[in-house]
Amino acid sequence: MNQVLATEYFEIIFRYLPTNKDLHSCLLVNKHWAACVVSILWETPFKINSRFIPSPKVIQTYLAFIPDEIFLKLGYNERIGLSITRHPLFDYPSFLKELSFDRFLSAAIASNCCKNIIIELFKVLTTRDVRLRRFDIYNYLFNQHHESQYNIAPLVLPYLSEHTSIFNKLTNFNFSYQWPMQKTQLFNVIAENCYYIESLKVSICYEDEGIALATLIRSQRNLKKFSLINSNNYASLPVQALTNQKHSLKSATFKDMHCNPELSETKFFNYAICQLNSNAVDALAQCTKIDKLKFKHCEGLNSSVFLPLASTFSNLTSLEYSYGNCNIYDSTTPIKLLSNLIKKSCNTLERILFDWRSRDYLDITRLVKTIAQHTISLKHLKIPLYTLEQLTLINKSHNQLKKLEIHMNRGINPHSVLFIFANFPLKSPEHSIFLYFDYGKGKRYF
């Protein structure tokens, strides 16, 4: 078999393996398999999910590529990290494609690396002509080393801004860190050196950050996904810049733009309210190719300023709105905006996910009728309901749904609900129904 083709086939197969444990097993079969597997394992060494768990020795392995004289020059009596008796079999740093900055920093601090050694680690990457496709800064905010991270990160980030080649092929950029860390310099550097970002997830705190982010957005050639997290009134600046991406932008998300600290994932957020001005909303409305729109924990959407969005997006496939939890209630649910968005995209919507909490009865019958009578492609529906009439309307339109989730107000009798769904036909294992009943202190589902 042609060896070049065999390598390509093996790489495709290895990428479908579910865990890094499986990949490690393949690594030990023979040299040919190892050569195929090692690059996959070391593309995303700091990624944590069901498929990849980073080894604690990742940083120690990287340290093996720093010359001994560097450690002596920086005041170390001996090299830190792995005790290397021979040169590593592979040039592991050269395989890096995705870097999570906070996990990298945490692992380096745990390995007793000072600021200067961390900078040397980045030099190892830049001298090997690494080109990242994904760069996250504080995607997951904190761990046991967060105080050290907070002190060291501002000292290390300027070094990255001086070595721009690492960002030349960046397609995913996440700088949604919530503390007021200055992002302006990095935004400007990426705007000048990278033009291929497809997914951008950011937060801003200051006016100069908003201006720099707007410049970054305008510099891109094919931005498809934009997420704005926990940003204040300066958020209008980058949103207005989205008009430059109106021919490519497919997804827009606004998250954690509120003033209730109990809704935040951590206590370190700078609380903000979704207060985009009319120019920003008009600019967003020009991005008519958006097919996924999401609002999570955003206040102020019931303002008339946002209504132009409802008459613009006619090709939405996914619409999400959520606010509150079991103890926090949404007093300003934008029913009119949501209703008009659904009516405008009724022929294309496949996912409608609503998850608000309200102490008071909300008259959403018109909204439910719009969903029941006009959506013809809907596959997944999640919605809170308040009356049996609304429940019956949804039940009559269930034929095309594959997943149905209903959160019922405590005023609805559970026995009546179960009677309505007693003979509900599940056509395939893919179909599911979740009925959540509000008993005041919590939810119980069947």
N, C-alpha and C positions, 0 to 999 in steps of 0.2 A: 504494500500500500504506500502511496506517495506520502512521505513523512510530513510535508507542509500541510497537506490536506488533513492528515490524521490529527495534527495539533489543533487545527481549527475545529474539527468535529469534537475532539475531547473537551476543548474549552467550552463549547456550547453545552455539552452534557454536564460538565462540572458546575456551571452556573445555575443549573436546576436543582442541585443538591440542597436539601433543606437546612442543614446546619454546618457550622464550621468543624464540628466533630467529624462529620463525613468527609469534609475536605482534607482534614488532617490525616485521616485513614488513607485517602488516595495519595497523599503526599509521600507516604512510606512504601508505596508499591514498587516503583522503579524511578530512575532518573528522568525518563521521558514524562511520566505522569507528574513528577514533582515540578518539572519545568513549566507544565501547564497550570498546575494548581497554585503555585506560590504567588503568581501575580494577582490571582483572584483573591487570595487570603489577605494580601497586603495592600489592596486597593483602598479598603475602608477599615483599617485596623482599630479605629476608635468608635465604630458604629455599634450601637446596642439595640437589638431587637430579637425577635424569635430566631433569626437566622445567624446573627453574628454576635458573639460575645468577645470583647477585646481581651487579649492576654495581658496580665500585669507586666509581662516582660517586653512589651512592645517598645517602650521608651528605652529600656535597658539595651535592647538590640540596636536601636538607633544610636545610642551612646557609643557603641562599638566602632562607629564610623568617624568619631572625633579623635584626632591624633593625641597620643599621650602628652606631647609637649604643650598642648592647649590646656590640659588640666593643671599641669605644673605652672604654667604662666598665670593661671587664674587663682593660684594659691592652694590647690588641692595637693595633698601628699601622695595620693595615688588616684588611679582612674576609678570613677564610680560606675555602677552598672554591672553588666555581666563580666565575669573574668574570662577574657578572650585569650585562648592559647593558639588559635589559628584564625586566618581571615574568614569571615562569613562566606557561606557557599553562594549566596545570592546578594545582589545589591538591593536590599529590601527597601530603602527609602525611595528609590527610583520608581517603585510601583505605585506610590501614593496617588490617589485620584480624588478622595473625599476626606476633608479634614474638619473635625469638630474641635474648635479652638479651646473650648472650656474643658473638654475631656483630655485633650493633649496637655493643657496646662496643669490640670489636676494630677495626671499621671507623672508629669515631670517633677512637680513639687513633691509628690509621694516618693520619688526616687532621689530626693535630696538635691535637686538641681536648683541652682541660683539663677538670677536673671541672665547673667552672662552665658551660662551653660545652655539655657533655653534659647538664647539668640544663636549660639553655635549649632544647636539642633536645627534651627531654621536655615542656617547656612548650609548644612548638610543637604537639605531639600533643594535649595536654590542652585547649588553647584551641580546638582544632578539634573537640572533642567526639568524639574517637576512642573507639570501643568495641571492644576486642580480643575475638576469639573464641578465640585461642590465645596462651599466654604460656609460653615456655621460658626457664629460667635455667640456663645451662651444660649444655645438652643434649649438646653436644660440648665436652669440658672445656677443652682448651688449644690455643693456636696461638702464633705468634711473639710475641704481645703479652701472654702470660699473666701475667707479673710485674706489668705495669701494670694489667691487669684486676684482679688480686688486691688491689692497693692502692686502686683507684678504686671498684670495685663496692660495698664496704660504705659508701662515702660517698654513692653515688647511690641505692641501694635505699631508704633512708629517705625520699627525696623522692617516690618512687613511692607509698610508704605514705601520704603526705599528699594525694595526688591520686587518690582512690579511684574516680572515675567511669570511669576507663579499664578497670576490671575488672568493671563492672556486668553485662556480657553474656558473660563468660568461660565457655567450655564445655570447654576443654582447658588443664590447668595441669600444668607439668612443672618441679619443683624437686628434681631428683635429683642436684644437685651434691654431690660427695663430701667436699670439704674441710669442716672444721667451721665453716662460716659460719652465723651466727645467722639462723634463718628465722622465729623466733617472731612478730616484728612483722608480717611480710607475711602469715603464716598467719592471724593475728587480723584483719587488715584485710580480707582476702578473705572470711573467714567472716562478717564483719559487712555486707559490701556485695555479695556475689555468691552466688546460690543455684541456679545452673543448670549447674554443672560436671558433665560427663558422663564425662570421662576425667581421672584424677588419678594422677600418677607422682611419687613423692617419696622422699626419704631423710631420716632423722633421726639426730642424734647425742646430743642432750641431753633431759633429762626435760621441760623446759618446751616444747621443740619437739614432743615426743610429745603433751603435753596440748593445745597449740595446734592440732596437726593433728587430734586427736580432735574438737575443737570445730568445725573446718572441715568434717570429714566429716559430723558431725551436722547442720550447717546446710544441707546440700545437699538438693535435692528429688528428684533423679533421677540419682544416680551410677550409671553403668553399668560403668565399667572402673577397676580399682584396681591400681596397681603399687607395690610397696614394694622399694626398692633399698638394699642395703648398710646396713641399720639394725640397731642393737644391741638389748639387752633392753627398751629403752623402746618398741620396736615393738609390744608387746602393747597399749599404750594406744590407738593409732589403730585397730588391728585389732578391738578390742572395740567401737569405735564403729560398725563396719560393720553392726551389728544395725539401726541406723536406716535402712540402705539395703538391707535384705534383700528388699524387694519390687521393686527395680530393678537390683541388681548382677548383671551377666552374666559378668564376666571378672575373674579374680584372678591376679596375677603376683608371684612372690617371686624376687628375683635378687641374686646376689653377696652372700649372707649366709653367709660362710665365713671361714676363717682362713688360707688359703693365698695369699700375695701373688703367686705366679706365675700365678694364675688371673685376676687383675684386668686390666682393659683398660689401666690406667695405674698408675703407681707411687704415686699420690697418694690411694689409697683408705684409709679407716679400717676395718680388717678386723673383721668381725663374724660371729657364728654365728647361724643361724636358731634362736632360743630363745624362741619364742612360748610363753606359759604356757597352762595348760589353759583358763582363762577366755577367752583370745583365740581358741583353737582352737574352743571351743564356740560363740563368737560367729560365727566364720566358717562353722561348720557350719549355722547358722541361715539363711544366705544360700542357700537351696535352689534359687534360679533361676540360679545360676552354671552356665554351659555351657562355659566355657573356663578351664582351670586349668593354670598353668605354674610349674615350679620350675627355675631355672637356677643352678647353682653354689651350692646350699644344703646345708649340713651339718646333721645332727641329725634328718632326717626319718624315720629308722628308729626313733625313739623312740615308745613307746606313746602319748605325748601326742597324736600326730597321727592315730592310728587312727580317732577319731570322724569324720574327714573321709570315710573310705572308705564309711561306711554312710549318708552324707547325700546326696551328689551323684548323683542318678539320671538326670540329663538332660545329662551332659557330651557335647559334640560334639568337643571338642579336649582332649587330655591330653598335656602335654610335661614331660619330665624330662631334664636333661642335667647332666653334671659331668665335669670333667677335660679334658685334651687329650692329645696324643701323648706327653707327658712326665710328666703328672700323672694319678694313678689314684684311682678312687673305691673306698674300702674299706668304705663303709657304704651301699651302694645299697639303697634302701627297697623291696625286692622285694614284701614283704607288703602295704605300703600301695598300691603300684601295681597289684598283682593284684586287690585288693579294689575299688579305684576302677573298674577295667575291668569287673569282674563286675557291679557295681552299675549301670553305664551301658552295658552291652553292646548295648542296642538302639538307642542314639542316637549312639555314638561314630563320627565320620567321620575323625578324625586322631589317630593315636598316634605320637608322636615321642620315642623314647628314644635317648639318645646318651651313654652313660657309658663310661669306660675302667676296666678292672679287670685287675690282674696275675693274679689268681686265678680259677679256674673258679667260675662262679656257677650254681647250680642254678635255672634259670629255666624249666624244662620245664612246670611248672604254669602259669606266666604265659603261656607260648606257647600252651598248650592252651586257656586261657581266651580268648585272642585268636582262635585258629583256629576254635574250636567255637561261640563265643557272639556275637561281633560280627557283626552282619548288615548294617550300613550303612557299614563301614569303606572309605574311599577312598584314604587315604594312611597307609602304615605304614613307620616307620623303627625298626630294632631291632638290637642286637648279639646274635649267636647263637654257641653253643659246641659244638653237636653236629649231626650229620646228621639225627638224629631231630627236633630242633627245626626244622631247615630243611625237612624233608619235611612237617611239620605246617603250616608257613606256606605251602608250595607248594600244598598241597591246598585251601587256602582263598583262592586268589588271584583268584577269578572277579570279585569286586566291586571289587577294587583298581584304581586308576588309576595310582598311584605306589608303588613298593616299593623300599625301601633297606635292604640287609642288610649289617651289619658283622660279618665272620666271624673268629672266633678262629683263631690260627695252627695250632690242632690239627685244623682241618677241611681236608681235601685239596681244593685248588682244582679238580682234574679231576672229582672227584665232584660238586662243586657245578655245574660247567658242564654235566655230563651230565644232572643233574636239570632244569636250566632250558633244555636244548637245544631242546625242542619247546614252549616256553612261548608261547602264542598272544597276540600283541599285537593287540587288537581295533580300536584306533584310534590315531591319532597322539598322543592325549592320554596313552596308557598308556606307562609307562617302568619299567625295572628297573635298579637300581644295585647291583652286588655289590662290596663292598669286602673285600679280603683283607689280613690283618695279617701282614706279613713281619718284624715286629720293629722295623725302623727307620722304617717309614712304611706308608702304605696305597696300594694299587693297585686301581683299579676297572675294571670292564668294563661 
